[in-house]
Amino acid sequence: MKTLKLISVLVITAIILFSCGGNSAKQPATADGFSEIQSQILSEFGDDAYFTDISIVYNQSIGNIVGVTVTQDPSSLKMGQWNQTQGVWQQNQDISIEVPEGSKAEDFMYQLNNKISLIKLGELTEKSSVQLTADKDIENPTLNMAFVKFPKNGDVSKTEYTVLLKPEHGGTTFTFRYNLNGELINMDY
């Protein structure tokens, strides 16, 4: 009887952990929500992974879709394009990259750390939402897409955070671009 109870508790615990963890679809467009998404990315690809693209797209029917182009070995010049939809990672394609002679591939990639972080992107998404509500009187703006735009020349200081918001029930998309320090470059619609 004790064994049956123990097995039941373990099964229930596993179900709870499985249903709560690893699913970016339900994370809010906030610093905390994007922090969880960053943790899931690093859990899947490792703390030392290198990226050229990371995006979070919100779809009303399925939630967030996280897209990454990533490698654990930049010198291989091979990357994978992956999406996480409803908690499941799936590779879409393999990518071969070229870099200028005399350069290292990692010079054209970034890592998620203190310089570039999805937590900062989440903070800026929150900030954009507040500004859009105040400036344009749009209640409950919804995330359309948020992404890190890394420059093709590898100049980390030119990295941008981009946030696209729209009214809750559709309409015009508002684009907010920020520099690496979180200062607004411009807002456009």
Stockholm file with secondary structure:
# STOCKHOLM 1.0

chainA/1-189         MKTLKLISVLVITAIILFSCGGNSAKQPATADGFSEIQSQILSEFGDDAYFTDISIVYNQSIGNIVGVTVTQDPSSLKMGQWNQTQGVWQQNQDISIEVPEGSKAEDFMYQLNNKISLIKLGELTEKSSVQLTADKDIENPTLNMAFVKFPKNGDVSKTEYTVLLKPEHGGTTFTFRYNLNGELINMDY
#=GR chainA/1-189 SS CHHHHHHHHHHHHHHHHHHHTTCGGGCCSSHHHHHHHHHHHHHHHCTTCEEEEEEEEEETTTEEEEEEEEESCGGGTEEEEEEEETTEEEEEEEEECCCCTTCCGGGGCBCSSSSSCHHHHHHHHHHHHHHHHHHHCCSSCEEEEEEEECCTTCCGGGCEEEEEEECTTCCCCEEEEEETTSCEEEEEC
#=GC SS_cons         CHHHHHHHHHHHHHHHHHHHTTCGGGCCSSHHHHHHHHHHHHHHHCTTCEEEEEEEEEETTTEEEEEEEEESCGGGTEEEEEEEETTEEEEEEEEECCCCTTCCGGGGCBCSSSSSCHHHHHHHHHHHHHHHHHHHCCSSCEEEEEEEECCTTCCGGGCEEEEEEECTTCCCCEEEEEETTSCEEEEEC
//
